């Protein structure tokens, strides 16, 4: 994503990194005109990633 000067300024004001923005856009939930990545969704994603990782480890044995 190419960041505009306005976006860079807002990210700087809110201490948001580009990687955090990318993760929110990729994994966040759409709520009206917002995309939200809250603690509940992060917990769900971590569980999914752990499940995928565990299955891949089992297959590689």
N, C-alpha and C positions, 0 to 999 in steps of 0.2 A: 504494500500500500504506500503510495506517495503521500507524504504528509505536507499539508499546506502550512503556511506560517501561522495561521489561526489555530490549527490543530496542535502544532508544536507548542504554541504559547499556552493553550489550555492544558496540555499534558504536563508541561513544566509546572504550571500553577498547582496542579493536583498530584504531582509526583507519580505520574503514570508512565511506565516504560512502553516502548513500542512492542516488546514481546508480550506484555500484559494486554495491550490493545488487540494484538493478533489472536491471542488465546481467547479473549472475550468474543471477538467476532467469529471465531471458529466454533467454539463450544458453548457459547451463551444461549440463553433462551430469549426469544422475541416476545416482548410485552408492549404492545402498542407501538410506539415509535422509538422504543429503547431496546437494547440488547443487554441482558443482565446475566452476569456470572457470579452467583452468590455462593455462600459457604456450602449450602445443601447440594448444589449442582457440582461443585468441586469435589465433594465427598463421593458423590455418585460416579464421577469420572475416574477418580482414583481407584475405586473398587473395580470398575470396568477394566482399567489398565492393568491392575494387579491380576485379574482373572485371565486376561489375554496373555500376560507375561507368564503366568503359571502354566497355562496350556502349551505355550511355545516351549517352555523348559521341559515339560513332559514329553513332547514330541521329539525333542533333540536327544533324548536318552536312548 
